[in-house]
Amino acid sequence: MVPALDHPHRDTLEKLFRHPFSGNVEWRQVVSLLKALGATREEHNGKLEVTLGPETEVFERPRGKDIDQQMAVDLRRMLTNAGLAPVA
């Protein structure tokens, strides 16, 4: 776990890694977590460029308030590869 994260960010990180994925992870919470990690750049078209470790990916805001399962999988992979997975 990254000690510099506050409680809401740690909670979001844990929700992302929860199995099975609940689907109750809000986009705004994910963006806040990624900004706290210093890993984002907002593009002019509203998309969010995320760089974690060696990976960079561009995410499109979901239609609803919650992220979908595929976005959670992509974020899990990026966070894990960057050494940011929560400790069990």
C-alpha positions, 0 to 999 in steps of 0.5 A: 500500500502507498502510505501517502494516500489518504483514507478515501484514496486507499478505499478506492484502491481497495474497491478496484482490487475487490473480487468479484468486482462490485461495479460500485466504483465511481469515476470521480473517485478513480480520477481523484486517486490517479491525481493523488498519484500524480499520474494524470493529464486531462486531454482537450477532448475530455479523456484522461491520460494515465501514466503509471510506471512504464504504462500510459493509457487513455481512458474515456469518461464512462456514460454513468457515474461508475466505471465498468469491469474492463476499466477496472481490469485495465486499472488493476493491471497498471496499478499492479505493474507500478507496485501500487496494489494493496497489501492483502 
